Amino acid sequence: MNTKYPIILVHGLFVKDVMFLKSFGKIDKKLEEKGFFIYKSKIGGMQKIEDNALILKNEILEILKTKGTDKVNIIAHSQGGLVAKYVITEMGMGDSVASLTTLCTPHRGTPFASGLVKLPRFQRKVVELFLNLNFKILGDKKPDSLSVGKELSDNRLMEDNFPFDKIYAQSYSVKMDKSSEDRMLAIPFNYILKQTNGADNDGLVPCESAKFGEYKGLAFDEPFSHSQIIDNCAKRKQKKKLYGFYEKVCNELADMGF
């Protein structure tokens, strides 16, 4: 069963479609094989929410024009969920969105971003220069790692003014049990554990922060990391469940008339 409205996948930080890198791995292709109309956003990998929101708004308008429809479904990962919320609440696109599904989005911030912002000035400048330069090379027009870090700090990004009465909103989280499950995220995973007195987290975002709209809980009954849920560094044994999860989400949206 196809959804009534097209689906746009919106990635988060540190992710772009560049050369052999894919923002959602094979997820979009797997969904297309099941008959869903899938688009992938091309927002920046290290840009402020408002700058990425302008890109997403234009992408949605193009989809509406191309498909001859009046709404889209958004499935967004990490910062992409905040970008989608900004498009809806600050850019007048609420009437163009049927549903918003967020995955591991830091709706209430993440301690790891707070820690980076609080680094000594010299260290912070080195990190900022490194990230901005690399993402400029990768195609971001306005990379701004410091502003992004501030936006993702604790208790900054709530769901004020979101039209829950008009747009179906749901959310999922995942969690790691130990740092060895995704060595790329071992340092932030342990940092968040220390800062939150052992709170469940996915290596970048505490599960509590991922709650938004109708919170559906953990996407999987086994450990998954912040990266693995978008088919980035996912282990072979995780792939089947991963693709099945996205198919389930899309089928549920179709059953609900979206």
Short mmCIF file of the C-alpha atoms (twelve columns), coordinates in Angstrom:
data_MODEL
# 
_entry.id   MODEL 
# 
loop_
_atom_site.group_PDB 
_atom_site.id 
_atom_site.type_symbol 
_atom_site.label_atom_id 
_atom_site.label_alt_id 
_atom_site.label_comp_id 
_atom_site.label_asym_id 
_atom_site.label_seq_id 
_atom_site.Cartn_x 
_atom_site.Cartn_y 
_atom_site.Cartn_z 
_atom_site.pdbx_PDB_model_num 
ATOM 1   C CA . MET A 1   0.000  0.000  0.000  1 
ATOM 2   C CA . ASN A 2   1.376  3.417  -0.920 1 
ATOM 3   C CA . THR A 3   0.947  6.507  1.201  1 
ATOM 4   C CA . LYS A 4   -1.493 9.176  0.062  1 
ATOM 5   C CA . TYR A 5   1.251  11.774 0.158  1 
ATOM 6   C CA . PRO A 6   4.897  11.535 -0.949 1 
ATOM 7   C CA . ILE A 7   7.525  10.900 1.719  1 
ATOM 8   C CA . ILE A 8   10.621 13.049 2.144  1 
ATOM 9   C CA . LEU A 9   13.533 11.736 4.197  1 
ATOM 10  C CA . VAL A 10  15.451 14.467 6.020  1 
ATOM 11  C CA . HIS A 11  18.908 13.683 7.383  1 
ATOM 12  C CA . GLY A 12  20.700 15.242 10.326 1 
ATOM 13  C CA . LEU A 13  24.186 16.504 11.157 1 
ATOM 14  C CA . PHE A 14  27.421 15.160 9.681  1 
ATOM 15  C CA . VAL A 15  25.495 13.475 6.865  1 
ATOM 16  C CA . LYS A 16  25.338 14.273 3.148  1 
ATOM 17  C CA . ASP A 17  24.986 12.509 -0.174 1 
ATOM 18  C CA . VAL A 18  28.552 12.876 -1.401 1 
ATOM 19  C CA . MET A 19  30.218 10.424 -3.776 1 
ATOM 20  C CA . PHE A 20  29.871 6.969  -2.212 1 
ATOM 21  C CA . LEU A 21  28.297 8.302  1.003  1 
ATOM 22  C CA . LYS A 22  24.503 8.084  1.264  1 
ATOM 23  C CA . SER A 23  22.484 9.936  3.873  1 
ATOM 24  C CA . PHE A 24  20.074 7.040  4.425  1 
ATOM 25  C CA . GLY A 25  22.153 4.176  3.078  1 
ATOM 26  C CA . LYS A 26  19.871 1.878  1.084  1 
ATOM 27  C CA . ILE A 27  16.718 2.799  3.001  1 
ATOM 28  C CA . ASP A 28  15.227 4.990  0.261  1 
ATOM 29  C CA . LYS A 29  15.841 2.306  -2.374 1 
ATOM 30  C CA . LYS A 30  14.290 -0.400 -0.205 1 
ATOM 31  C CA . LEU A 31  11.182 1.725  0.304  1 
ATOM 32  C CA . GLU A 32  10.922 2.510  -3.391 1 
ATOM 33  C CA . GLU A 33  11.055 -1.226 -4.104 1 
ATOM 34  C CA . LYS A 34  7.944  -1.527 -1.914 1 
ATOM 35  C CA . GLY A 35  6.150  1.068  -4.011 1 
ATOM 36  C CA . PHE A 36  6.518  4.189  -1.886 1 
ATOM 37  C CA . PHE A 37  7.237  7.598  -3.422 1 
ATOM 38  C CA . ILE A 38  10.454 8.633  -1.674 1 
ATOM 39  C CA . TYR A 39  12.466 11.849 -1.879 1 
ATOM 40  C CA . LYS A 40  15.651 12.667 -0.005 1 
ATOM 41  C CA . SER A 41  16.387 16.151 1.251  1 
ATOM 42  C CA . LYS A 42  19.698 17.759 0.383  1 
ATOM 43  C CA . ILE A 43  20.000 20.053 3.387  1 
ATOM 44  C CA . GLY A 44  23.477 20.869 4.683  1 
ATOM 45  C CA . GLY A 45  25.385 18.618 7.023  1 
ATOM 46  C CA . MET A 46  26.657 21.422 9.276  1 
ATOM 47  C CA . GLN A 47  24.305 24.351 8.866  1 
ATOM 48  C CA . LYS A 48  22.025 26.262 11.217 1 
ATOM 49  C CA . ILE A 49  18.455 25.078 11.522 1 
ATOM 50  C CA . GLU A 50  17.022 28.155 9.821  1 
ATOM 51  C CA . ASP A 51  19.411 27.867 6.850  1 
ATOM 52  C CA . ASN A 52  18.575 24.206 6.356  1 
ATOM 53  C CA . ALA A 53  14.880 24.962 6.820  1 
ATOM 54  C CA . LEU A 54  14.909 27.271 3.809  1 
ATOM 55  C CA . ILE A 55  16.360 24.467 1.696  1 
ATOM 56  C CA . LEU A 56  13.768 22.006 2.985  1 
ATOM 57  C CA . LYS A 57  10.922 24.435 2.355  1 
ATOM 58  C CA . ASN A 58  11.939 24.833 -1.280 1 
ATOM 59  C CA . GLU A 59  12.285 21.061 -1.648 1 
ATOM 60  C CA . ILE A 60  8.770  20.538 -0.304 1 
ATOM 61  C CA . LEU A 61  7.361  23.179 -2.650 1 
ATOM 62  C CA . GLU A 62  9.080  21.447 -5.581 1 
ATOM 63  C CA . ILE A 63  7.656  18.061 -4.552 1 
ATOM 64  C CA . LEU A 64  4.144  19.518 -4.288 1 
ATOM 65  C CA . LYS A 65  4.470  21.021 -7.751 1 
ATOM 66  C CA . THR A 66  6.008  17.936 -9.345 1 
ATOM 67  C CA . LYS A 67  3.594  15.420 -7.812 1 
ATOM 68  C CA . GLY A 68  0.525  17.635 -8.017 1 
ATOM 69  C CA . THR A 69  -0.284 17.062 -4.357 1 
ATOM 70  C CA . ASP A 70  -0.928 19.418 -1.467 1 
ATOM 71  C CA . LYS A 71  0.977  17.701 1.345  1 
ATOM 72  C CA . VAL A 72  4.007  15.570 2.145  1 
ATOM 73  C CA . ASN A 73  4.963  13.157 4.908  1 
ATOM 74  C CA . ILE A 74  8.292  13.903 6.568  1 
ATOM 75  C CA . ILE A 75  10.494 11.255 8.169  1 
ATOM 76  C CA . ALA A 76  13.413 13.047 9.773  1 
ATOM 77  C CA . HIS A 77  16.514 11.914 11.626 1 
ATOM 78  C CA . SER A 78  18.357 13.857 14.329 1 
ATOM 79  C CA . GLN A 79  18.703 17.585 13.527 1 
ATOM 80  C CA . GLY A 80  16.491 16.984 10.504 1 
ATOM 81  C CA . GLY A 81  13.525 16.750 12.867 1 
ATOM 82  C CA . LEU A 82  14.286 20.209 14.257 1 
ATOM 83  C CA . VAL A 83  14.637 21.558 10.731 1 
ATOM 84  C CA . ALA A 84  11.238 20.087 9.853  1 
ATOM 85  C CA . LYS A 85  9.647  21.620 12.942 1 
ATOM 86  C CA . TYR A 86  11.126 25.006 12.019 1 
ATOM 87  C CA . VAL A 87  9.717  24.766 8.497  1 
ATOM 88  C CA . ILE A 88  6.290  24.022 9.934  1 
ATOM 89  C CA . THR A 89  6.175  26.538 12.780 1 
ATOM 90  C CA . GLU A 90  8.315  29.403 11.442 1 
ATOM 91  C CA . MET A 91  8.000  29.235 7.659  1 
ATOM 92  C CA . GLY A 92  4.270  28.820 7.193  1 
ATOM 93  C CA . MET A 93  4.420  25.298 5.798  1 
ATOM 94  C CA . GLY A 94  2.056  23.664 8.279  1 
ATOM 95  C CA . ASP A 95  -0.687 23.224 5.690  1 
ATOM 96  C CA . SER A 96  1.747  21.403 3.395  1 
ATOM 97  C CA . VAL A 97  2.731  18.662 5.862  1 
ATOM 98  C CA . ALA A 98  0.462  15.722 6.698  1 
ATOM 99  C CA . SER A 99  2.741  13.985 9.202  1 
ATOM 100 C CA . LEU A 100 6.119  14.340 10.864 1 
ATOM 101 C CA . THR A 101 7.998  11.307 12.142 1 
ATOM 102 C CA . THR A 102 11.205 12.087 14.016 1 
ATOM 103 C CA . LEU A 103 13.935 9.563  14.730 1 
ATOM 104 C CA . CYS A 104 16.497 10.226 17.473 1 
ATOM 105 C CA . THR A 105 15.881 13.972 17.246 1 
ATOM 106 C CA . PRO A 106 17.230 16.065 20.166 1 
ATOM 107 C CA . HIS A 107 13.990 17.912 20.857 1 
ATOM 108 C CA . ARG A 108 15.353 18.885 24.262 1 
ATOM 109 C CA . GLY A 109 18.980 19.117 23.271 1 
ATOM 110 C CA . THR A 110 21.922 16.846 23.928 1 
ATOM 111 C CA . PRO A 111 24.638 17.119 26.570 1 
ATOM 112 C CA . PHE A 112 27.304 16.306 23.990 1 
ATOM 113 C CA . ALA A 113 26.561 19.503 22.034 1 
ATOM 114 C CA . SER A 114 26.640 21.455 25.290 1 
ATOM 115 C CA . GLY A 115 30.035 19.981 26.091 1 
ATOM 116 C CA . LEU A 116 31.474 21.009 22.724 1 
ATOM 117 C CA . VAL A 117 30.201 24.561 23.096 1 
ATOM 118 C CA . LYS A 118 31.819 24.793 26.550 1 
ATOM 119 C CA . LEU A 119 35.263 23.721 25.360 1 
ATOM 120 C CA . PRO A 120 38.098 26.181 26.023 1 
ATOM 121 C CA . ARG A 121 38.081 28.882 23.356 1 
ATOM 122 C CA . PHE A 122 41.178 27.651 21.503 1 
ATOM 123 C CA . GLN A 123 39.959 24.026 21.362 1 
ATOM 124 C CA . ARG A 124 36.506 25.141 20.280 1 
ATOM 125 C CA . LYS A 125 37.975 27.282 17.501 1 
ATOM 126 C CA . VAL A 126 40.064 24.361 16.223 1 
ATOM 127 C CA . VAL A 127 37.003 22.077 16.129 1 
ATOM 128 C CA . GLU A 128 34.915 24.825 14.530 1 
ATOM 129 C CA . LEU A 129 37.496 25.518 11.821 1 
ATOM 130 C CA . PHE A 130 37.936 21.826 11.055 1 
ATOM 131 C CA . LEU A 131 34.199 21.125 10.752 1 
ATOM 132 C CA . ASN A 132 33.339 24.265 8.804  1 
ATOM 133 C CA . LEU A 133 36.178 23.771 6.327  1 
ATOM 134 C CA . ASN A 134 35.334 20.133 5.699  1 
ATOM 135 C CA . PHE A 135 31.633 20.744 5.192  1 
ATOM 136 C CA . LYS A 136 32.363 23.722 2.955  1 
ATOM 137 C CA . ILE A 137 34.366 21.325 0.792  1 
ATOM 138 C CA . LEU A 138 31.458 18.860 0.906  1 
ATOM 139 C CA . GLY A 139 29.057 21.480 -0.431 1 
ATOM 140 C CA . ASP A 140 27.491 23.296 2.522  1 
ATOM 141 C CA . LYS A 141 26.957 26.949 1.590  1 
ATOM 142 C CA . LYS A 142 26.885 28.231 5.179  1 
ATOM 143 C CA . PRO A 143 28.581 25.772 7.536  1 
ATOM 144 C CA . ASP A 144 28.398 27.090 11.106 1 
ATOM 145 C CA . SER A 145 29.350 24.441 13.657 1 
ATOM 146 C CA . LEU A 146 29.348 26.804 16.652 1 
ATOM 147 C CA . SER A 147 25.791 27.999 16.024 1 
ATOM 148 C CA . VAL A 148 24.694 24.411 15.444 1 
ATOM 149 C CA . GLY A 149 26.254 23.371 18.747 1 
ATOM 150 C CA . LYS A 150 24.381 26.124 20.563 1 
ATOM 151 C CA . GLU A 151 21.117 25.143 18.889 1 
ATOM 152 C CA . LEU A 152 21.537 21.541 20.025 1 
ATOM 153 C CA . SER A 153 22.504 22.344 23.605 1 
ATOM 154 C CA . ASP A 154 20.373 21.263 26.557 1 
ATOM 155 C CA . ASN A 155 16.855 22.561 27.036 1 
ATOM 156 C CA . ARG A 156 16.852 24.912 24.052 1 
ATOM 157 C CA . LEU A 157 14.652 23.231 21.491 1 
ATOM 158 C CA . MET A 158 11.115 22.428 22.629 1 
ATOM 159 C CA . GLU A 159 7.923  21.855 20.645 1 
ATOM 160 C CA . ASP A 160 6.306  25.239 21.222 1 
ATOM 161 C CA . ASN A 161 3.737  26.338 18.635 1 
ATOM 162 C CA . PHE A 162 3.672  23.017 16.796 1 
ATOM 163 C CA . PRO A 163 0.159  22.436 15.313 1 
ATOM 164 C CA . PHE A 164 -0.458 18.975 16.759 1 
ATOM 165 C CA . ASP A 165 -4.161 19.387 15.953 1 
ATOM 166 C CA . LYS A 166 -3.406 19.601 12.215 1 
ATOM 167 C CA . ILE A 167 -0.276 17.482 11.726 1 
ATOM 168 C CA . TYR A 168 0.200  13.942 12.995 1 
ATOM 169 C CA . ALA A 169 3.472  13.864 14.926 1 
ATOM 170 C CA . GLN A 170 5.252  10.781 16.227 1 
ATOM 171 C CA . SER A 171 8.741  9.926  17.392 1 
ATOM 172 C CA . TYR A 172 11.090 7.025  18.018 1 
ATOM 173 C CA . SER A 173 14.401 6.599  19.768 1 
ATOM 174 C CA . VAL A 174 17.085 3.912  19.835 1 
ATOM 175 C CA . LYS A 175 19.718 3.137  22.441 1 
ATOM 176 C CA . MET A 176 23.139 1.610  22.800 1 
ATOM 177 C CA . ASP A 177 23.970 -0.654 25.717 1 
ATOM 178 C CA . LYS A 178 27.736 -0.326 25.477 1 
ATOM 179 C CA . SER A 179 30.259 1.768  23.594 1 
ATOM 180 C CA . SER A 180 31.603 -1.166 21.548 1 
ATOM 181 C CA . GLU A 181 28.299 -1.395 19.643 1 
ATOM 182 C CA . ASP A 182 29.322 1.650  17.582 1 
ATOM 183 C CA . ARG A 183 32.939 2.645  18.141 1 
ATOM 184 C CA . MET A 184 32.504 5.835  16.125 1 
ATOM 185 C CA . LEU A 185 30.134 7.062  18.844 1 
ATOM 186 C CA . ALA A 186 31.910 5.551  21.839 1 
ATOM 187 C CA . ILE A 187 33.174 8.887  23.198 1 
ATOM 188 C CA . PRO A 188 29.857 10.796 23.046 1 
ATOM 189 C CA . PHE A 189 27.996 7.713  24.334 1 
ATOM 190 C CA . ASN A 190 30.144 7.552  27.454 1 
ATOM 191 C CA . TYR A 191 30.125 11.336 27.863 1 
ATOM 192 C CA . ILE A 192 26.315 11.419 27.870 1 
ATOM 193 C CA . LEU A 193 26.187 8.542  30.359 1 
ATOM 194 C CA . LYS A 194 28.429 10.513 32.689 1 
ATOM 195 C CA . GLN A 195 26.573 13.802 32.288 1 
ATOM 196 C CA . THR A 196 23.110 12.282 32.739 1 
ATOM 197 C CA . ASN A 197 23.850 9.783  35.494 1 
ATOM 198 C CA . GLY A 198 23.461 6.810  33.170 1 
ATOM 199 C CA . ALA A 199 20.482 7.840  31.031 1 
ATOM 200 C CA . ASP A 200 19.716 5.683  27.980 1 
ATOM 201 C CA . ASN A 201 21.142 7.230  24.830 1 
ATOM 202 C CA . ASP A 202 21.977 6.331  21.243 1 
ATOM 203 C CA . GLY A 203 25.519 7.677  21.245 1 
ATOM 204 C CA . LEU A 204 24.485 11.289 20.577 1 
ATOM 205 C CA . VAL A 205 20.957 11.873 21.870 1 
ATOM 206 C CA . PRO A 206 19.367 10.804 25.184 1 
ATOM 207 C CA . CYS A 207 16.168 8.807  24.654 1 
ATOM 208 C CA . GLU A 208 14.262 11.264 26.834 1 
ATOM 209 C CA . SER A 209 15.187 14.106 24.488 1 
ATOM 210 C CA . ALA A 210 13.845 12.202 21.451 1 
ATOM 211 C CA . LYS A 211 10.257 12.253 22.720 1 
ATOM 212 C CA . PHE A 212 7.916  14.296 20.546 1 
ATOM 213 C CA . GLY A 213 4.226  14.069 19.719 1 
ATOM 214 C CA . GLU A 214 3.120  10.445 20.052 1 
ATOM 215 C CA . TYR A 215 6.260  8.806  21.379 1 
ATOM 216 C CA . LYS A 216 6.436  5.221  20.120 1 
ATOM 217 C CA . GLY A 217 9.412  4.218  22.262 1 
ATOM 218 C CA . LEU A 218 12.432 2.296  21.013 1 
ATOM 219 C CA . ALA A 219 12.390 1.485  17.318 1 
ATOM 220 C CA . PHE A 220 14.103 -1.853 17.949 1 
ATOM 221 C CA . ASP A 221 14.213 -4.432 20.721 1 
ATOM 222 C CA . GLU A 222 17.999 -4.626 20.411 1 
ATOM 223 C CA . PRO A 223 20.811 -2.040 20.561 1 
ATOM 224 C CA . PHE A 224 21.028 0.426  17.683 1 
ATOM 225 C CA . SER A 225 23.057 3.603  17.528 1 
ATOM 226 C CA . HIS A 226 22.271 7.099  16.301 1 
ATOM 227 C CA . SER A 227 24.102 6.324  13.063 1 
ATOM 228 C CA . GLN A 228 22.901 2.775  12.551 1 
ATOM 229 C CA . ILE A 229 19.227 3.793  12.384 1 
ATOM 230 C CA . ILE A 230 19.991 5.575  9.101  1 
ATOM 231 C CA . ASP A 231 21.918 2.609  7.685  1 
ATOM 232 C CA . ASN A 232 25.261 4.202  8.474  1 
ATOM 233 C CA . CYS A 233 27.642 1.666  10.046 1 
ATOM 234 C CA . ALA A 234 24.714 -0.710 10.540 1 
ATOM 235 C CA . LYS A 235 25.833 -4.280 10.985 1 
ATOM 236 C CA . ARG A 236 24.749 -6.926 8.501  1 
ATOM 237 C CA . LYS A 237 22.543 -8.646 11.066 1 
ATOM 238 C CA . GLN A 238 20.733 -5.338 11.697 1 
ATOM 239 C CA . LYS A 239 19.844 -4.623 8.079  1 
ATOM 240 C CA . LYS A 240 16.675 -6.703 7.793  1 
ATOM 241 C CA . LYS A 241 15.160 -5.212 10.934 1 
ATOM 242 C CA . LEU A 242 16.241 -1.739 9.874  1 
ATOM 243 C CA . TYR A 243 14.551 -1.852 6.482  1 
ATOM 244 C CA . GLY A 244 11.526 -3.546 8.025  1 
ATOM 245 C CA . PHE A 245 11.159 -0.725 10.535 1 
ATOM 246 C CA . TYR A 246 11.008 1.966  7.840  1 
ATOM 247 C CA . GLU A 247 8.543  -0.093 5.827  1 
ATOM 248 C CA . LYS A 248 6.372  -0.486 8.938  1 
ATOM 249 C CA . VAL A 249 6.385  3.258  9.562  1 
ATOM 250 C CA . CYS A 250 5.359  3.975  5.969  1 
ATOM 251 C CA . ASN A 251 2.647  1.307  6.010  1 
ATOM 252 C CA . GLU A 252 1.224  2.744  9.219  1 
ATOM 253 C CA . LEU A 253 1.097  6.205  7.675  1 
ATOM 254 C CA . ALA A 254 -0.734 4.747  4.679  1 
ATOM 255 C CA . ASP A 255 -3.219 2.956  6.966  1 
ATOM 256 C CA . MET A 256 -3.909 6.265  8.721  1 
ATOM 257 C CA . GLY A 257 -4.732 7.949  5.420  1 
ATOM 258 C CA . PHE A 258 -1.506 9.906  5.100  1 
# 
